[in-house]
């Protein structure tokens, strides 16, 4: 294979042979380095010995000009080569868009995400206000199907997790309280913890992991397949038809799941205390003496609000999903993370309010 050759002398770079894509492959880096080492003075590039000069050869000559940084004279090219070099010189590579500062970019991205979320929740408020006029968009079959998937299918996991949490709390609490002879008061601690905090909080985490991600994946797939755009084109409100049934189903089944979690946790705690030798009558007396209907209702109210937040965040992640093969996975991840974070933030807000109100 015939390749181009190069001869370097002070102020002159002579190129000969085929200045084509195949001929200059091994020569490119050495030629550019030689042009750079020539400094900023005048440089002559002699191509009189070139047998072929195509666009790749012209690109090499322009790279020599750019690498030299000073005046470059291209000599020895025929009329076709001169025209080709002039045409290539007119085509300037597009400069990459200036990237904003990292802090500014993150700030703009945060503002864009905040705007999308505000628009979605604003659309949800409008959908709720317009619900009486758009009840025809709600389908009872979808509501029942969503409630079954979010509630009945989650019961085994809720029961198992509640039982284990009750056992773990009882064992861990009994260790320090035994030093003071207060083993029996483990029942008080576990009951109040389950009713007020752990019951609704753990169910909300399960709901975010199972149901919130399912909402995001389902609606995200519809968004990627442009089914949401088709519904909008037909005059059907996606928030009314797709989001409100999911939010209503999650809020409806949440109290039942919280009650199941509480009962399973109490059973686990009772099993541990009975192993420690306490009778069932003494344990039940401690539970009824330390907690009342207010504690139980407090957990139910929290659970309903947590369920609404998880469902809304999951649907928002699905409806605002992008396009491409990763969009659905990113939407599901965003739904789970957002649902758990929102649940913990709301729980902290409830803790402050309950403390201030002395409930």
SVG drawing of the C-alpha trace seen along z (x, -y; Angstrom):
<svg xmlns="http://www.w3.org/2000/svg" viewBox="-71 -35 87 54">
<polyline fill="none" stroke="black" stroke-width="0.4" points="0.0,0.0 1.4,-3.4 1.4,-5.9 2.2,-9.6 5.7,-10.7 6.9,-13.9 10.1,-15.8 10.7,-18.6 13.3,-21.4 13.5,-24.8 10.2,-26.6 9.1,-24.0 7.1,-20.8 7.1,-18.8 4.3,-16.2 4.4,-13.7 2.5,-10.7 -1.3,-10.1 -2.8,-12.7 -5.9,-10.6 -7.7,-8.9 -5.7,-5.7 -2.4,-7.5 -2.2,-10.0 -3.4,-7.8 0.1,-7.2 1.3,-10.6 -1.3,-12.9 0.0,-13.1 3.7,-13.6 2.8,-16.3 0.7,-18.2 3.4,-17.9 6.0,-19.2 3.8,-22.2 3.3,-22.9 7.1,-22.7 7.7,-25.2 6.6,-28.0 4.5,-31.0 6.7,-32.1 6.0,-31.6 5.6,-28.0 5.5,-26.7 3.7,-23.4 4.8,-22.0 2.4,-19.6 3.9,-19.6 4.9,-15.9 1.3,-14.8 -0.2,-12.4 -3.7,-12.5 -5.4,-15.3 -8.9,-14.6 -10.9,-16.0 -8.9,-14.0 -5.7,-15.6 -7.3,-19.0 -8.4,-18.4 -4.7,-17.5 -3.5,-20.8 -6.1,-22.8 -5.0,-20.9 -1.4,-22.0 -2.6,-25.6 -4.5,-25.3 -1.6,-23.5 1.0,-26.0 -0.9,-29.0 0.8,-31.4 1.0,-32.2 1.0,-29.1 1.6,-29.0 0.3,-26.0 2.4,-25.7 2.4,-23.2 -1.3,-22.4 -3.1,-22.2 -6.2,-24.1 -8.5,-21.3 -6.5,-21.1 -6.7,-24.9 -10.5,-24.9 -10.9,-21.9 -8.8,-23.6 -10.8,-26.8 -14.1,-24.9 -12.9,-23.0 -11.8,-26.3 -15.4,-27.6 -16.8,-24.7 -16.0,-25.5 -16.7,-22.9 -19.6,-23.8 -18.4,-25.0 -19.8,-23.2 -22.4,-25.2 -21.0,-27.0 -21.8,-25.1 -23.0,-27.2 -21.3,-27.0 -21.9,-23.9 -23.7,-25.7 -25.8,-27.6 -26.6,-24.4 -27.7,-22.6 -29.8,-25.5 -31.6,-25.7 -32.2,-22.0 -33.7,-22.2 -35.9,-25.1 -37.1,-23.1 -37.9,-20.1 -39.7,-22.3 -41.8,-23.9 -42.8,-20.5 -43.9,-19.3 -45.9,-22.5 -47.6,-22.3 -48.6,-18.7 -50.0,-19.4 -51.8,-22.4 -53.3,-20.3 -54.4,-17.8 -56.1,-20.6 -58.0,-21.6 -58.9,-18.0 -60.4,-17.6 -62.4,-20.8 -63.7,-19.7 -64.4,-16.1 -68.2,-16.5 -68.4,-17.5 -66.0,-14.8 -67.2,-11.8 -67.8,-9.9 -64.0,-9.6 -63.8,-7.5 -64.1,-3.7 -65.1,-1.5 -63.4,1.5 -60.0,-0.3 -60.6,-1.5 -61.3,2.1 -58.3,3.5 -56.0,0.9 -57.3,1.4 -56.8,5.1 -53.3,4.8 -52.3,2.2 -54.2,3.7 -54.9,7.4 -51.7,8.4 -49.7,6.4 -51.3,8.1 -48.8,11.0 -45.9,8.6 -47.5,6.3 -48.4,9.2 -44.9,10.7 -43.1,7.3 -45.5,6.3 -44.9,9.5 -41.1,9.3 -41.1,5.6 -43.1,6.3 -40.8,9.2 -37.7,7.1 -39.0,4.1 -39.9,6.4 -36.6,8.1 -34.5,4.9 -36.7,3.0 -36.6,5.7 -32.8,5.7 -32.4,2.2 -35.8,2.2 -34.9,5.4 -32.2,3.5 -34.9,1.6 -37.4,4.5 -39.7,2.9 -40.0,5.8 -43.8,5.6 -43.7,2.0 -42.3,3.2 -46.0,3.7 -46.7,0.0 -43.7,-1.1 -44.3,1.2 -48.1,0.4 -47.6,-3.3 -44.8,-3.1 -46.9,-0.9 -50.1,-2.9 -48.6,-6.4 -45.5,-6.0 -44.3,-2.6 -47.6,-1.3 -48.4,-4.0 -44.7,-4.8 -43.8,-1.2 -47.0,-0.7 -46.2,-3.9 -42.7,-2.6 -44.2,0.7 -46.7,-1.3 -44.0,-3.4 -41.9,-0.3 -44.8,1.7 -47.6,-0.6 -45.8,-3.9 -43.3,-2.2 -46.0,-0.3 -48.0,-3.5 -44.9,-5.2 -44.0,-2.2 -47.5,-1.9 -48.0,-5.6 -44.4,-5.9 -45.0,-3.2 -48.1,-5.0 -46.2,-8.2 -43.3,-6.6 -45.9,-5.0 -47.6,-8.4 -50.9,-7.0 -51.1,-10.0 -50.9,-12.4 -53.6,-10.4 -55.9,-10.8 -55.3,-14.5 -55.9,-14.8 -59.3,-13.0 -60.2,-15.5 -59.8,-13.1 -58.2,-14.6 -55.3,-12.2 -55.3,-13.5 -59.0,-12.6 -58.9,-9.3 -55.6,-7.9 -54.4,-9.7 -57.6,-10.2 -58.6,-6.5 -55.1,-5.5 -54.9,-8.1 -58.4,-7.2 -57.6,-3.5 -54.4,-4.0 -56.2,-6.2 -59.0,-3.7 -56.9,-0.6 -54.3,-2.4 -56.4,-2.2 -56.9,1.5 -53.2,2.1 -52.3,-0.1 -54.7,1.9 -53.2,5.1 -49.7,3.9 -50.6,2.9 -52.3,6.2 -49.4,8.2 -46.9,6.1 -48.8,6.6 -49.0,10.4 -45.2,10.5 -44.7,8.4 -47.1,10.6 -45.3,13.7 -42.0,12.4 -43.5,11.3 -45.2,14.6 -41.9,16.3 -40.5,14.1 -43.3,15.5 -45.9,12.7 -49.5,13.7 -51.7,12.5 -54.1,10.7 -51.2,8.6 -50.0,7.7 -53.5,6.7 -54.0,4.6 -50.8,2.6 -51.7,2.0 -55.2,0.7 -53.8,-1.4 -51.1,-3.1 -52.9,-3.7 -56.3,-4.7 -58.5,-5.4 -56.7,-8.8 -53.4,-7.1 -55.0,-4.6 -56.8,-7.3 -53.7,-9.4 -52.0,-6.6 -54.9,-6.1 -55.0,-9.8 -51.2,-9.7 -51.6,-6.6 -54.2,-8.2 -52.2,-11.3 -49.0,-9.2 -50.9,-7.1 -52.1,-10.2 -48.6,-11.6 -47.1,-8.3 -49.8,-7.8 -49.4,-11.4 -45.6,-11.2 -45.8,-7.9 -48.3,-9.2 -46.3,-12.4 -43.2,-10.4 -45.0,-8.3 -46.8,-11.2 -43.6,-13.3 -41.4,-10.5 -39.1,-11.2 -38.6,-9.2 -36.2,-6.4 -35.4,-2.9 -34.4,-4.2 -37.4,-6.5 -39.6,-3.9 -36.9,-2.7 -36.0,-6.3 -39.6,-7.1 -40.0,-4.0 -36.8,-4.9 -38.0,-8.5 -41.4,-7.4 -39.9,-5.1 -37.3,-7.6 -39.7,-10.5 -42.5,-8.6 -40.2,-7.5 -38.7,-11.0 -42.1,-12.6 -43.4,-10.2 -40.5,-10.8 -40.9,-14.6 -44.6,-14.5 -44.0,-12.3 -41.6,-14.8 -44.1,-17.6 -46.8,-15.6 -44.4,-15.0 -43.8,-18.8 -47.5,-19.6 -48.6,-16.9 -45.9,-18.1 -47.0,-21.7 -50.7,-20.8 -49.9,-18.5 -52.0,-15.7"/>
</svg>
